[in-house]
Amino acid sequence: MSVSADGPDITSLGGMFNVAEFMNKIQFPQLVDALFQPVDKRRYCKYTNTDLVCHCALRLIAGYDKDSAANQLANDPLLSNLDFIGPVPRQTDISRFITRVGNDQNGRRQLHLLNSAVARQYEERNPHRRITVDIDSTHLDTFGKQEGSAWNSHYKAYGYHPFVAYDAQAKLLLSAVLRPGNNYTSLHAEDYVEALQREYPNHQLLFRGDSGFAKPALYESVEEHHNHYVLAFSHNTKIDNDAVGFFNADTAFQVQAAPKTKYYEEQYRAHTWGGHKRRMIICAEQGVNETVPYYLYYVTNMTVPARRVVEIYRARGTMEDYIKESKNGFAMAKTDSHRMADNEVRMMMGVLAYNLTRSMALLTLLKKWRDKLVATLRTHIFYVGAVLTSHARGLHLSLAQSDPDNALIYRIWKKIQRLDFVV
């Protein structure tokens, strides 16, 4: 972006006015005021906490993930003249904000509540929709001797090992919890799932996860809330023997030409489950050059046919795309600070930016644009040349007439005006 020495101000982020207008329309600043009140001992306050959160989100949505980029954006005429938040803060103000919130455990908890509120704004527009929740643990790289960093043998790297949970249909990031790198996947997984269920007491939830989440305490939590789960299950001697027994007894499957797939099921009880049996699905797959099938196991409390259970679980594969988008598109994996608490604040800023963009895509974009990567949205919708002029006591933004996406940008603005939100 650039500002002319005299005459009208020029910006290359002309399309960001739609993002700012969307944030204003859904009353995001009011939501921040209501939910985010960290300890603030500043005697002189040029930027409120709301200003800092909103500008951090706008900066990440625009693709400027470095703190130093704030100094460049401070000269942008569009971002500096938004009427619902103050001027763009400098890099030093953002760094002090991250440190201040990192020192405040309650402030960090409020960031999580704020993200949940943003996600619920969309979810509660469809109160009777069943939400398929994909839960997983992922990896955030660290560098040097950072607090909480540890070697993860699965990823073969040093870093953190956070929980993430996505709405599979809307692709909203419902929750993210930063954890030390040496925490195993299942550690406190039942508490994480319990908190998610309390946030959506009026929705029917279906949890999907890999074998790291397959533990009795998690099953019991989901069952107590009358929700459903489909989880992969690890191989062990008992279930392997059961699977081989099914295969040996199924002569029709043995003589069938490969490749072939067959589904079996049983009421299974591990020794750690006490007296409670659960439905176990066994998927036997045999390739063309294989003499025996390979077995995959799934534990579930759903009552749909076994084939459908496996199909539901395998649709979870798209979750890795959501994780990559959160990390690469919105700097959720940015771990520039030494302290783990500060990196949690950075992660949550990326999560908020991701969810604001997803909500805007779901509510204002045409269907063919909703699932586009943010890099595509920036190219066609956000990075637009425009001129900002002052006239009749007002600011007027004029987009470049030669831009082929002008019609799309104006259509988005009109849809934003029709939105109705109440905090």
N, C-alpha and C positions, 0 to 999 in steps of 0.2 A: 504494500500500500504506500501511498505518498500523499503529501499535502503541498499544494501549490504555494509559492511565495506570496502571490497576491491573486485575487479572483476566487473562484469557487474551489472548494476542497474536493480532492479526488480520492476515492478508495477502491481497492480491488476486492473488498469484502462486502460488496453491495447486497448480496443475497443473504447476508447474516441478519439483515433487518427482519426477515421472516422468522428466524430462530428467536431473536429477541422479542418479537411480537408474540410468538407462541408461548415463551416463558411468561410473558406478562399476562396473556390470556388465561393460562391455567393457574394464574396467581402463585407462581413459584416464589417470588420474593416474599409474599405474605406467608407462604408455607415455611420458608426459612426463618422468618421473624418468629413464627409461633413455635417451631420445634427446635431451633438451633440457637442456644443461648450459652455459649461456653464462658468460662471465667475470662473476664476482660478487665485488666487493671490499667489500661492505657489512660493517661490523663488528657491527652489530646488525640482526638479520633477524627482523622480525615476520611477514613473509609470504614463503614460499618461492617459487621460480620456478614450481613446480607450482601453488601456490595462485593466483598471479597469472594464469597461463594459463587455468586452469579457470574462475576467476571472470570473466575477460574473455570467454570463450566463452559462459558462462551469461548474462552481461549482454547480449551481442549477440543471442543466441537469444531472449531475452525482449523484444528490440526497443528496448533503451536504448542508442543508438549514441553518445551524447555522453559524454565522459570524466566530466563533472561529475555525471552520473546515478549514478555510483558512490557519491557521498555520500548520495544518497537510498536506494539499495539497501542501504547499510550498516545501515540501521534496519529492514530487512525481517527478521522473525523466522525465516522459512523458510531463506533463503539464508545467514543468520548461524549456523545450527545444523546445517549439513551435517557428517556425521561423518568424511568422507574428505578434506576440505580445511578450511583455516583460515577465520577470519572474513572478511567482505567487505572488500577493501581500499578505501581512499579514493582520490579523484581524484589527489592528489599522488603516491601510491604507484604508480599506473598510469602517470602521465606519466614518472616517473623510470625505471620499468621499460622503457618504450618507448625512451627515450633510451639506456639502458644496453645493451639488445639491439641498437639501431641502431648503436652504436659497435663492436659485435662482429660481424665478418663471419662468423665460424664459427657464432655464435649464430643469425644469420639463416639460414644454410644448414641448421642443425638444425631450424628451424621448417618448412622445406620438407620435410625428411625426416620430421618428425612428421606433416605433412599426408598425405604419401604412405603412411605406415604406417596412418593412419586409413582411407584409401581402400582399401588392400590388405586390411584386416580383412574388408571385405565382399566384395571381388573374389575372394579366395582361398577363400571359402565355395562358390564355383562355379568350380573351377579349369579346367573344360573349356569354359566359355562363351566364345564369341568376343566380344571387346570392340570396339564401334564407337567410335572416338575422334574426336570433333569438335574440330579445332584451329582457332584463330582468334586475331586480335589485336583488342583493344578499346581503349577510351579512358577514362581517368580524369581528370576536370577538376582543374585546379590554379588557384590564385588568387594573384596577385602574382608576385614574382620568386622562385619556389621552385626549389630545386636540381633539375636534370634536366628541368624543364618546357620545352616547346617548342611552336611552332605546328604543328598538324596540319591540312593543307589538306583532307583527306577529311572530318574531323569539324568543321572550321571553328572550332576552339577550341584554347586552350592546355591542355596536360596531359601525361600519361604515355601510353605505348603498350605495354601488357603483352601477353604471350602467355597464353592460357588453353586448357586441354584438358579436355573433359568426356566422361564415359562416356554415350553417347547413350541407353542403356537405363536405367541406374540414376540418371542425372543427377548423378553424383558429379563434383566438380571435382578431377580427377586431378592437375593441376599448374597453377600460376600463377607467372609470372616477370615482375617489374616491370622495365620498360625506359624509357629516356629518350623523350620525346615525338617526337624527330626520327629515331628508328629506323624504317627501312622494314620492312614485314611480313616479307619474306624474309630479313632480316639474322639470321644464326645460326639459322634455322629448322631446318636439318638437325641441328644440335647439340641443339636442343630435342626433336626427334622421336627422336633417338638415345637421349637420357636416358630418355624414356618407355618405349622398347622394352626397355631394360636393367632397368627396374623390374618389367616383366611378361614375363620370359623364357619362362614356361610357358603363356601365353595367346596365342591367335591374335588379332592386332590388325588392324583395318581403319581406316585414317586417311582422314578426309574434310576437305577444306579448299578455300578459294577460290583464285583464280588467283595471289594473292600468295605462296602456298606452292609453286607449280609451278616447281621448280628441280631440275636434274640431281642435285645432291648429296643432296637429300631422297629422290628416287626410289631412288638407289643404296643409301642407308641402309636403307630399308624392304625393298628386295629382298634385301639381304644377310642380314636377319633372317627372311626367308621370310614376311613379312607382306604386307598388301595396301594399296593406296591408290586413292582416286578423288578427283581434283582438277580443279577448273575450270581452263580454259586460256584465255589471252588471245588476242584476235584478232591476226593478222599477215597480211601479204600472201600468203605461201605457203599457209597453211591456208585462207584465204578463197578463194583461187583453186581449191584442191582441192574445197572445199564447193560452189562454183558449178559445177564440172565434174560432180560427182555429181548436182546438181539438173538440169542441162541434159541429162544422159544418162537421167534418170528420167522418161520421158514419162508413165508411169502416175500419178506423183505430180502432174505438172503439170495433168493434166485432172481430177484429183480435186477435189470441191467443198470449199471452205474452211468452217470452220477444219480444219486438218490438220497432222499431225506425222509426220515420217519420220526414221529413224535410219540413218546410214551409219557405216562404220568403215574405217580404214586403218592400216597400219604407218607411223608418222610419225617423222621424225628431224629435229630442229632442228640448225642448224649448230654449236651449242654442246654437243651431245650426243655428239660424236665419232662412232663407228661403230655406236652402239646405237640400234635402232629400238624404239619403244614403241607400244602400242595407243592410238589416238586415236578417240574417239567423236564424231561430228558429228550434232547434233540440229537438224533443220530444222523450224521452226514458221511456219506462214502463217495469218494471221488472215483474217476475212471480207472486209475492205476493203483487203487488202494484195496487191500484184501480185507481189512476190517474198518468199521466206521470210526469216526472221531465223535466224541460225545461232548455236548454242551449242556449245562444245567442251569435252571432258573427256578427260583422260589417265588411264589406269588400267593395272594389271597383273592385273586380275580377268579370269576367263574366262567369266563369265556373259553372256547375251545383252545387246546394246547397250541395249535398252529398260530392262532391269533395272538396268544401270549408272546410267542417268539417274535412275531411280526412287530408287535408293539415295542418290545425291547430293542429290536434292531433299528427302529426308527430313531433311536437315541443317538445314532452315529453323527447326526448333524450338530450335536452339542459342541464338538471340537471346533466347528466353524464359528460358533458364537464366542467361544473363549478366545480364539485368535483375533476376532474382530474387537473384542474388549481390550485386549492387550495392544495390538498393533494400531488400531484406529483411535483409541482414546487414552493410551498411556496408563492403563490400569496396572501394568507390570513395572512401572517406573519406581525404582528404589534408590533414589539419589541420596537419601539421608542416612546417617549412621544409625540413628535410633529406630527401633522397630515401630514405635508409636507414631513417629513422624511419617514413616512409610505407609502406615495404615491410613493416615489422613490423605496422603497422595493417592493411594488406591481408591479411597472412597470418592475423591474428586473425579477420578476417571469413571467410576461406576455411575455417578450422577450424570456426567456428560453423556455416557452411553445410553442411559435410560431416557433422558430428555430427548435425545435424537430418535430413539426407537419410538417413543410416544408420539413425537411429531410425525414420523413416517407413517405410523398406524392410523393416525387421525386426519392427516391432511394430504397424503400423497396418493396418487393413483395406484391401483393394485400392482401394476408392472414395475413401479418404482419402490414399493415398500421393502423389498428384500435386497435392495442394492447395498453394496458396501459403502461405508461413509466416504471412502476415497472418491467414489463415483458421484455421490451427492455433493461433495465439495467442488468437484470439477464442473458440474452442470447447474448447481443451485446456489452454493455459498460463495464461490469465487467468481464474482461478477463485477465488472468495472462499472462505477457509478460516480455521479457528481452530486455533492451535497451543497445546496445553496440556502442562504437565509433571505427570506422574503416575507413581508407582511407579518412580522413577528412570529414567523414559523420557519421550520427547516423543511426543505423539499429535497427528496432523493430522486434523481433521474437516472434510470438504468441505461446502459449503452444500447442504442436502438438496433445495433447489428447483432446482438446476442441472440442465437437461435432458440434459447430456452426462456425467453422473456414471457411467453404465454404460460409456460409451466409455473414460473415464479409468481405471476399475478394470480393464477388459479389457486396456488397454495395460500396466498394472502387472503383471498376471498373465503376459503374454507376455514382459515384460522378465525376470521371474524364471526363465523357462525357457531363456533364452539361455545359451550356453556359449562363453566366449572364454578364450583363454590367450595372454598376451603372450610 
